[in-house]
Amino acid sequence: MKLTVIGCGYLGATHAACMAELGHEVLGVEADLDKVAILNSGRAPFHERDLDGLLAEHTASGRLTFTASCAEAAEFADLHFIAVGTPQRPDGAGYDLTQLFTAVRRLAPRLTAPAVVAVKSTVPVGTAPRVRDLLHAYAPAGDAVEVAWNPEFLRESCAVEDTLRPDRLVLGFPAEHSWAETVLRQCYSEIIEAGTPTITTDWATAELAKGAANSFLATKISFINAMAEVCEASGADVAQLADILGHDIRIGPRGMRPGLGFGGGCLPKDLAGFIARADELDAAAAVGILREAAAVNARRRRRVVDLAREELGTDLRGKRITMWGAAFKPETDDIRDSPALAVAQVLHDLGATVTVTDPEALDNARKLHPELDYAEDPVDAVQDADLLLHLTEWPHYSRIDPQRLTGRAVSSTVIDGRGTLDAHRWSEAGWTVRALGRP
């Protein structure tokens, strides 16, 4: 098939490359000309595992190209995926749909023949009819342009795997749909034939799917972090408690890792967006549990700051703190709502000199937080530190021999905000280890 992907950020660039991997001819549409040039060179303008290989292969073959022209896109194909960003509004009350409606308005006047527009962007429920109305009003093809809702469930650092081998495929249509389902099933035929559960549903259910999934995951993460608070108060071990709970098949171990909490560009935004839309629908009481999940998550960040002040004293002026990690999770350079950088900013504002290291996210962190200090090497970064914080669980941090650090720091104390350091090994090397929810 020929298809386009409009909006080539994390979601769109990955979707475009993976659709080319499935054998389709793909044209990616991106308004940022610098990003277009980078993508056409076979590279991503961000770090995502396995993506550069796909981009290099399929741009070289000619199966995948990128442009800034919606006119070119409309001429190229009759299946258009919209994958633009829908960031949180500045007031925090829901999604900013500016990019989505801009993309629809740019594409619609150029649709002169029947087409399918499949939206992957995460939105508040009730957006699909607005997209349909805009397309039918501005497209010369009128109601021959059909709208489908195809939510994504990607995990950053696993986005390629999650696109090519998803755990489910959701296709949303209006009650009167016809051609759109046939087109999307043809597009995803290889994935469907591989046995991927495929759920065909209505627009509203498809719109709710991503926000509901992320809200549930956020609640699960916040639950085990709430248990960490109870464990700290009682002297229990939250890591062992999580293991015990995870063996219950009704609960499961995934998402039950206690620590600093969640961040990134999806979970916090989708949780806030889900709550805001429920409020608009007069269903505020139904999402009280989600408000508490957000509150628990915020407390995790404050708890790390509290632990640092317990170790160094309430006056942090003149104290040197080294922080391992800037990205919101390992295997990405994404620092959106990074818990690690949120902690770093608070400690800096309290007077500490904070040195941050990260294998992928330093350039992004420098742009957003020029007031912090930065170091490339995590071992060298510990030199003369009064305290070490481990706040992004990059695997190689856990592999560092703590003996190499002994004698470099002023005080051999580490706060393990992710619970992935070997506390016994670090203790044997002379370090004091403090971890959230553990004795």
C-alpha positions in Angstrom: 0.0 0.0 0.0 0.9 3.7 -0.2 0.3 5.7 2.9 1.3 8.8 4.7 2.1 9.6 8.3 1.5 13.3 9.3 3.5 14.4 12.2 6.9 12.7 12.6 7.9 13.0 16.3 8.4 9.9 18.5 5.1 8.3 17.4 5.0 9.4 13.8 8.6 8.7 12.8 8.4 5.2 14.4 5.1 4.4 12.8 6.4 5.6 9.4 9.5 3.5 9.6 7.6 0.4 10.8 5.0 0.7 8.1 7.9 0.7 5.6 9.3 -2.4 7.3 6.0 -4.1 6.7 6.4 -3.4 3.0 4.3 -0.3 2.4 5.5 2.8 0.6 5.4 5.6 3.1 5.6 9.4 3.0 6.2 11.1 6.3 4.9 14.7 6.6 6.7 16.9 9.1 6.4 20.7 9.4 9.8 21.2 10.9 12.2 21.3 7.9 15.3 20.5 10.0 13.6 17.3 11.2 12.7 16.5 7.6 16.3 16.7 6.6 17.5 14.6 9.5 14.9 11.9 8.8 15.6 11.8 5.1 19.3 11.2 6.0 18.2 8.0 7.7 18.4 9.1 11.3 15.9 10.1 14.0 16.2 13.5 15.7 15.8 11.7 19.1 17.1 8.5 20.6 14.8 5.4 20.2 16.2 1.9 20.2 16.3 0.2 16.8 14.7 3.1 15.0 17.8 4.5 13.2 18.4 1.1 11.6 14.9 1.0 10.1 15.2 4.7 8.9 18.5 4.1 7.3 17.4 1.0 5.5 14.1 2.2 4.2 15.2 5.8 3.2 18.1 4.2 1.3 15.7 1.9 -0.5 13.3 4.7 -1.4 10.4 3.0 0.4 10.4 5.8 3.0 10.7 9.5 2.4 9.8 12.6 4.3 8.4 16.0 3.2 6.8 19.1 4.6 4.1 19.2 2.0 0.5 18.2 2.7 -0.2 18.7 -1.0 2.4 16.0 -1.8 0.9 13.8 0.8 -2.7 14.0 -0.6 -1.4 13.2 -4.0 0.7 10.3 -2.8 -1.9 8.1 -1.0 -5.5 7.7 0.1 -4.6 6.4 3.6 -3.3 9.1 6.0 -2.3 8.5 9.6 -2.2 11.6 11.8 0.3 11.2 14.6 0.9 14.8 15.7 1.6 15.8 19.3 -1.3 16.6 21.6 0.6 18.1 24.6 -0.9 19.1 27.9 -2.4 22.6 27.8 -0.5 25.3 29.7 -3.2 25.4 32.3 -2.9 21.7 32.8 -6.6 21.1 32.1 -6.5 18.6 29.2 -4.9 18.3 25.8 -3.9 21.0 23.5 -5.3 19.9 20.1 -3.9 22.8 18.1 -1.5 20.5 16.1 -4.2 18.0 15.4 -6.7 20.5 14.0 -4.0 22.3 12.1 -3.0 19.1 10.4 -6.6 18.3 9.5 -7.1 21.8 8.1 -3.9 21.6 6.0 -4.8 18.2 4.6 -8.5 18.5 4.0 -8.6 21.0 1.1 -6.3 18.7 -0.9 -8.4 15.5 -0.5 -10.2 15.4 -3.9 -10.9 11.7 -3.9 -12.1 9.1 -1.4 -9.6 8.7 1.5 -9.2 7.3 5.0 -7.8 9.5 7.7 -6.7 7.4 10.7 -5.9 9.4 13.8 -3.3 7.9 16.2 -2.8 11.0 18.4 -4.1 10.8 22.0 -7.1 13.0 22.5 -10.1 13.6 24.8 -13.1 11.5 24.1 -15.5 13.3 21.7 -12.8 14.6 19.4 -13.5 12.2 16.5 -16.8 13.9 15.4 -15.0 17.2 15.3 -12.3 15.8 13.0 -14.9 14.3 10.7 -16.9 17.5 10.5 -13.7 19.5 9.6 -12.8 17.0 6.9 -16.3 16.9 5.4 -16.5 20.7 5.5 -13.1 21.4 3.8 -12.4 18.3 1.7 -13.6 18.5 -1.9 -14.3 14.8 -1.6 -16.7 15.6 1.3 -18.2 12.6 3.1 -16.1 10.2 0.9 -13.3 10.9 3.4 -13.8 8.4 6.2 -12.3 8.8 9.7 -10.9 6.0 11.8 -9.4 6.1 15.3 -6.3 3.9 15.8 -4.7 4.6 19.2 -1.1 3.8 19.9 0.2 2.0 23.0 3.9 2.5 22.5 6.5 2.5 25.3 9.4 4.8 24.7 12.6 2.7 24.2 10.4 -0.2 23.0 8.4 1.7 20.3 9.6 -0.3 17.3 8.8 -3.6 19.0 5.5 -2.3 20.1 4.6 -1.2 16.6 5.6 -4.3 14.7 4.5 -6.8 17.4 1.8 -5.0 19.4 -0.1 -6.7 22.2 -3.4 -5.5 20.7 -4.6 -3.4 17.8 -7.6 -1.1 18.3 -9.6 0.2 15.3 -12.4 2.7 16.0 -15.1 3.6 13.4 -18.5 5.3 13.4 -21.5 3.1 13.2 -21.8 3.6 9.5 -18.2 2.7 8.6 -17.4 0.6 5.6 -14.4 1.2 3.5 -12.1 2.5 6.3 -12.1 -0.9 8.1 -11.1 -2.7 4.9 -8.3 -0.3 4.3 -6.8 -0.5 7.8 -7.1 -4.3 8.0 -5.2 -4.4 4.7 -2.6 -2.0 6.1 -2.1 -4.1 9.2 -2.6 -7.5 7.5 0.8 -8.9 8.5 0.3 -7.9 12.1 -3.2 -9.3 12.2 -2.2 -12.5 10.5 0.5 -12.9 13.2 -2.3 -13.4 15.7 -2.4 -9.9 17.3 -5.7 -9.4 19.1 -7.7 -6.9 17.0 -10.5 -5.0 18.5 -13.0 -3.2 16.3 -15.0 -0.7 18.2 -16.7 2.7 18.1 -14.9 6.1 18.0 -15.5 6.9 21.7 -14.2 3.6 23.0 -11.1 3.9 20.8 -10.5 7.5 21.9 -10.7 6.4 25.6 -8.4 3.4 25.2 -5.0 5.1 25.4 -5.9 7.5 28.2 -7.5 4.7 30.2 -4.6 2.3 29.7 -2.1 4.9 30.9 -4.3 6.0 33.8 -4.5 2.4 35.0 -0.7 2.0 34.6 -0.1 5.2 36.5 -2.5 4.0 39.3 -0.6 0.7 39.5 2.7 2.4 39.8 1.4 4.8 42.3 -0.2 2.0 44.3 3.2 0.3 44.9 4.7 3.7 45.7 2.0 4.3 48.3 2.9 0.9 49.8 6.5 2.2 49.9 5.4 5.0 52.1 3.7 2.5 54.4 6.9 0.3 54.3 9.0 3.3 55.3 6.7 4.0 58.3 6.7 0.3 59.4 10.2 -0.9 58.6 9.0 -3.3 55.9 10.7 -3.9 52.5 8.6 -2.6 49.5 10.7 -4.6 47.0 9.8 -7.9 48.7 6.2 -6.7 49.1 6.0 -6.0 45.3 7.4 -9.4 44.6 4.8 -11.1 46.8 2.0 -9.1 45.2 3.3 -9.8 41.7 2.9 -13.5 42.0 -0.9 -13.1 42.2 -2.1 -13.7 38.6 -4.8 -11.1 39.1 -2.2 -8.4 39.8 1.0 -9.4 38.0 4.6 -8.1 38.4 4.7 -5.6 35.5 4.5 -2.0 36.5 4.9 -2.9 40.2 8.4 -1.5 40.6 8.6 1.0 43.4 10.8 4.1 43.3 10.8 7.7 42.1 7.6 7.3 40.1 6.6 8.0 36.5 7.3 10.8 34.2 7.7 11.3 30.4 5.5 12.7 27.7 2.6 10.3 28.1 1.6 9.0 31.5 1.5 12.4 33.4 -0.2 14.1 30.4 -2.7 11.3 29.8 -3.6 11.0 33.5 -4.2 14.8 33.7 -6.1 14.8 30.4 -8.3 11.9 31.5 -9.2 13.6 34.7 -9.9 16.9 32.9 -12.2 15.3 30.4 -14.1 13.4 33.2 -14.6 16.7 35.0 -16.1 18.2 31.8 -18.4 15.2 31.5 -19.6 15.6 35.1 -17.9 12.4 36.0 -15.3 13.9 38.5 -16.2 11.5 41.3 -15.3 8.5 39.0 -11.7 9.6 38.7 -10.9 10.4 42.4 -8.6 7.4 42.4 -6.6 9.0 39.5 -6.2 12.3 41.4 -4.7 10.3 44.3 -2.4 8.4 41.9 -1.1 11.8 40.7 -0.6 13.0 44.2 1.3 9.9 45.2 3.6 10.3 42.2 4.4 13.9 43.2 5.2 12.8 46.7 7.9 10.4 45.5 9.9 13.3 44.1 9.5 15.3 47.3 10.6 12.2 49.3 14.0 12.1 47.5 14.5 15.7 48.3 13.6 15.0 51.9 16.1 12.1 52.1 18.8 14.4 50.7 18.1 17.0 53.4 18.1 14.3 56.0 21.6 13.3 54.9 23.1 16.8 54.3 21.0 19.0 56.6 18.3 21.4 55.8 20.7 24.0 54.5 22.0 22.7 51.2 24.0 25.8 50.3 27.6 24.8 49.3 26.7 21.1 49.2 27.7 19.1 46.1 25.2 16.5 44.8 25.9 14.1 41.9 22.9 12.7 40.1 23.0 9.6 37.9 20.2 10.1 35.3 18.4 12.8 33.5 16.1 11.0 31.1 12.7 10.1 32.5 13.5 6.4 31.8 16.4 4.4 30.4 17.1 3.9 26.7 15.7 7.3 25.7 16.9 10.9 25.6 13.4 12.2 26.5 13.4 14.5 29.5 9.7 15.6 29.4 8.5 15.7 33.0 11.6 13.8 34.1 11.4 12.9 37.8 15.2 13.1 38.0 15.4 16.6 36.6 12.5 17.7 38.8 14.5 16.6 41.9 17.6 18.3 40.5 15.8 21.6 40.0 14.5 21.6 43.6 17.9 20.8 45.1 19.5 23.5 43.0 16.9 26.0 44.1 17.7 25.0 47.7 21.3 26.1 47.1 23.1 22.8 46.2 25.5 22.5 43.3 24.0 19.6 41.3 26.0 17.7 38.7 24.0 15.5 36.3 25.2 12.7 34.1 23.2 10.6 31.6 24.3 8.5 28.6 21.8 10.0 26.1 19.9 12.9 27.6 22.6 15.5 28.5 22.1 17.7 25.5 18.4 18.0 26.1 18.9 18.5 29.8 21.4 21.3 29.2 18.9 23.2 27.0 16.1 23.0 29.6 18.2 23.3 32.7 21.4 25.4 32.0 21.7 26.2 35.7 22.8 22.7 36.5 26.3 21.3 36.0 26.9 18.3 33.7 29.4 15.5 33.4 29.8 12.8 30.8 31.4 10.1 32.9 29.3 8.8 35.9 32.5 7.8 37.9 34.3 11.1 37.4 31.0 12.9 38.3 31.2 11.5 41.8 34.5 13.3 42.6 34.1 15.5 45.7 30.3 14.9 46.0 28.6 15.1 49.3 25.8 12.8 48.1 25.1 10.6 45.1 21.5 10.2 43.7 20.6 7.3 41.4 17.5 8.5 39.6 17.3 6.9 36.2 17.9 3.2 36.1 20.3 2.9 33.1 21.7 -0.7 33.3 25.3 0.4 33.2 24.9 2.4 36.5 24.0 -0.9 38.2 27.1 -2.5 36.7 29.5 0.1 38.0 31.8 -1.3 40.8 31.2 0.9 43.8 34.8 0.2 44.9 35.8 2.5 42.0 33.9 5.3 43.7 35.2 4.9 47.2 37.5 7.8 48.1 36.2 10.0 45.4 33.1 11.3 47.2 33.3 13.4 50.4 30.6 11.2 51.9 29.9 7.7 50.7 26.1 7.9 50.8 23.9 7.0 47.8 20.1 7.5 47.6 18.8 4.8 45.2 15.6 6.3 43.8 15.0 3.4 41.5 15.8 0.5 43.7 18.0 -1.2 41.2 21.5 -0.9 42.8 22.8 -4.0 44.7 22.6 -2.6 48.2 24.6 -5.5 49.7 27.5 -4.9 47.2 27.5 -1.2 47.8 27.4 -1.7 51.6 30.4 -4.0 51.3 32.2 -1.2 49.5 31.6 1.1 52.4 28.6 3.0 51.1 25.5 3.8 53.0 22.5 3.0 50.8 19.1 4.6 51.2 16.2 3.4 49.0 12.6 4.4 48.9 10.5 2.0 50.9 13.3 -0.2 52.0 15.0 -0.5 55.5 
